[in-house]
Amino acid sequence: FHLADILPSCSRKTPPAPVAAPLAPEAGPPAEVEHLLMVAGGMGLTPLYAMIQHWASARRTAQETRGASTGATNVPSRLTLVYSAKSAEEMVFLSSLQALEAEIDGFRLCLHVTRGEPLHGAVKGRIQLDHLVAALGDGTKDEMDVSKVLCCICGPKLMTDGMSMLLRALGLQPGQVRLERWWCGDHEKKK
């Protein structure tokens, strides 16, 4: 189960990069993925939500058939979504994501609100390095093992660039960090 295998190619005439492009095109994902880390900013959750739904379906099937077979599954056992939006009201698919967190063992939702009042359990402010460390950890070890992590990031360009730099600083290799890109040229608003 590799997200790179299930993602459609970009249909634009001149895309700046393929959908979910790795930081280094020649670098592939890890041979074995145990933890999917999704980092979304605002409406950047939309393409990641489809991937989360696919993982949830595969995870349910793997959990249902685990008792019937002794073979290992190739569905990652963990998916963590770190999701940031300006306000709680702007968070799309929130009730569905909260239901998935309650239903599926291995799914964790980490919410951030940059403006306005955060929901109960959400962090006020932007995603920082310590939030990524917490998202990558499993809560049982002092050390963080990133060798079997695949990360997909989607959001505004400055956010995706910043998150990919932070993840690289934490030891993720270029093939482990996938960026969803839909912008062409300088699309960011100048202030």
C-alpha positions as CSV (number, residue, x, y, z in Angstrom):
1,F,0.0,0.0,0.0
2,H,1.8,3.1,-1.2
3,L,-0.1,6.3,-1.8
4,A,2.0,7.0,-4.8
5,D,0.4,4.0,-6.5
6,I,-3.2,5.2,-5.9
7,L,-2.9,8.9,-6.8
8,P,-4.1,10.1,-10.2
9,S,-1.7,12.0,-12.4
10,C,-2.2,15.8,-12.8
11,S,-4.5,16.6,-15.8
12,R,-3.2,20.2,-16.3
13,K,-1.5,21.0,-19.6
14,T,1.7,22.3,-17.9
15,P,1.7,21.3,-14.2
16,P,4.6,22.7,-12.1
17,A,5.1,19.2,-10.6
18,P,3.1,15.9,-10.7
19,V,0.4,15.5,-8.0
20,A,2.0,14.3,-4.8
21,A,5.5,14.8,-6.1
22,P,8.3,13.7,-3.8
23,L,10.9,16.3,-2.9
24,A,13.3,14.4,-5.1
25,P,11.6,12.7,-8.1
26,E,14.1,9.9,-8.2
27,A,13.4,9.0,-4.6
28,G,10.7,6.5,-3.8
29,P,8.8,5.9,-0.6
30,P,10.1,3.6,2.0
31,A,9.9,-0.1,1.2
32,E,7.6,-0.6,4.2
33,V,5.3,2.1,5.4
34,E,3.9,1.7,9.0
35,H,2.8,5.3,9.6
36,L,1.1,7.8,7.2
37,L,1.5,11.4,8.3
38,M,-0.8,13.8,6.5
39,V,-0.3,17.6,7.0
40,A,-3.1,19.8,5.7
41,G,-3.6,23.5,5.6
42,G,-7.1,24.9,5.0
43,M,-8.7,23.5,1.8
44,G,-5.6,21.5,1.3
45,L,-7.4,18.8,3.3
46,T,-9.6,18.0,0.3
47,P,-7.2,15.7,-1.7
48,L,-5.8,14.2,1.5
49,Y,-9.3,13.4,2.7
50,A,-9.8,11.0,-0.2
51,M,-6.5,9.3,0.8
52,I,-7.7,9.1,4.4
53,Q,-10.9,7.5,3.3
54,H,-9.0,5.0,1.2
55,W,-6.7,4.1,4.1
56,A,-9.7,3.8,6.5
57,S,-11.5,1.4,4.1
58,A,-8.3,-0.7,3.7
59,R,-7.7,-0.6,7.5
60,R,-11.2,-1.8,8.2
61,T,-10.8,-4.7,5.8
62,A,-7.4,-5.6,7.2
63,Q,-8.8,-5.5,10.8
64,E,-11.8,-7.7,9.8
65,T,-9.6,-10.3,8.0
66,R,-6.8,-10.3,10.5
67,G,-8.5,-13.0,12.7
68,A,-9.1,-15.2,9.6
69,S,-5.5,-15.2,8.4
70,T,-2.1,-15.2,10.0
71,G,-0.4,-13.2,7.2
72,A,0.8,-9.7,7.7
73,T,-1.1,-6.8,6.1
74,N,0.5,-4.2,3.9
75,V,-1.9,-1.4,5.1
76,P,0.0,1.1,7.4
77,S,-1.1,0.6,11.0
78,R,-1.2,4.3,11.8
79,L,-2.4,7.5,10.1
80,T,-2.0,10.9,11.8
81,L,-3.6,14.0,10.3
82,V,-2.2,17.3,11.4
83,Y,-4.8,19.8,10.1
84,S,-4.7,23.6,10.4
85,A,-7.2,26.1,9.4
86,K,-7.9,29.8,10.1
87,S,-10.9,29.0,12.3
88,A,-12.8,26.0,13.5
89,E,-15.7,27.0,11.2
90,E,-13.4,26.7,8.1
91,M,-12.4,23.1,8.9
92,V,-13.9,20.8,6.2
93,F,-15.0,17.2,6.9
94,L,-14.4,17.8,10.6
95,S,-17.3,15.7,12.0
96,S,-16.4,12.8,9.6
97,L,-12.7,13.0,10.7
98,Q,-13.7,13.0,14.4
99,A,-16.0,10.0,13.8
100,L,-13.0,8.1,12.1
101,E,-10.8,8.9,15.1
102,A,-13.4,7.4,17.4
103,E,-14.0,4.4,15.2
104,I,-10.6,3.3,13.9
105,D,-7.7,2.3,16.0
106,G,-4.5,3.9,14.6
107,F,-6.1,7.1,13.3
108,R,-5.2,10.3,15.2
109,L,-6.4,13.8,14.5
110,C,-4.4,16.8,15.5
111,L,-6.2,20.2,15.0
112,H,-4.7,23.7,14.8
113,V,-6.6,27.0,14.5
114,T,-4.5,30.1,13.5
115,R,-7.3,32.7,14.2
116,G,-10.3,32.7,16.4
117,E,-11.1,30.3,19.2
118,P,-9.9,26.7,18.8
119,L,-12.2,23.7,19.4
120,H,-11.7,21.7,22.6
121,G,-8.4,19.8,22.2
122,A,-7.2,21.9,19.3
123,V,-4.0,24.0,19.3
124,K,-4.1,27.7,18.9
125,G,-1.5,28.8,16.3
126,R,0.4,27.4,13.4
127,I,1.9,23.9,13.2
128,Q,5.4,24.0,14.7
129,L,8.3,21.5,14.9
130,D,7.2,20.2,18.3
131,H,3.7,19.4,16.9
132,L,5.3,17.3,14.1
133,V,7.5,15.5,16.6
134,A,4.4,14.7,18.7
135,A,2.6,13.5,15.5
136,L,5.5,11.3,14.5
137,G,5.9,9.7,17.9
138,D,3.7,6.9,19.2
139,G,3.8,8.0,22.8
140,T,5.6,4.8,24.0
141,K,9.2,5.5,23.2
142,D,11.6,8.3,23.9
143,E,13.1,8.0,20.4
144,M,11.3,8.8,17.2
145,D,11.7,6.3,14.3
146,V,10.9,7.9,11.0
147,S,12.3,5.2,8.7
148,K,8.8,3.7,8.0
149,V,6.9,7.0,7.7
150,L,5.4,8.4,4.5
151,C,4.2,12.0,4.7
152,C,1.8,13.8,2.4
153,I,1.4,17.6,2.6
154,C,-1.2,19.8,1.0
155,G,-2.0,23.4,1.6
156,P,-0.7,26.9,0.7
157,K,2.7,27.0,-0.9
158,L,4.5,28.7,2.1
159,M,3.0,26.1,4.5
160,T,3.9,23.1,2.4
161,D,7.5,24.4,1.8
162,G,7.9,25.1,5.6
163,M,6.5,21.7,6.6
164,S,8.7,19.8,4.2
165,M,11.7,21.6,5.6
166,L,10.8,20.8,9.1
167,L,10.2,17.1,8.3
168,R,13.6,16.9,6.5
169,A,15.1,18.4,9.7
170,L,13.5,15.6,11.7
171,G,15.2,13.0,9.4
172,L,12.6,12.2,6.8
173,Q,14.3,11.5,3.4
174,P,13.1,13.1,0.2
175,G,11.1,10.1,-1.0
176,Q,9.2,10.1,2.3
177,V,7.7,13.6,1.9
178,R,5.1,14.1,-0.9
179,L,3.7,17.5,-1.7
180,E,0.4,18.1,-3.4
181,R,0.9,21.0,-5.7
182,W,-1.7,22.8,-7.7
183,W,-0.3,26.3,-8.0
184,C,1.5,27.6,-11.1
185,G,4.0,30.4,-10.6
186,D,3.5,33.1,-8.0
187,H,-0.1,32.5,-7.0
188,E,0.3,33.7,-3.4
189,K,-1.3,37.1,-2.7
190,K,1.2,39.8,-2.1
191,K,0.5,41.8,1.1
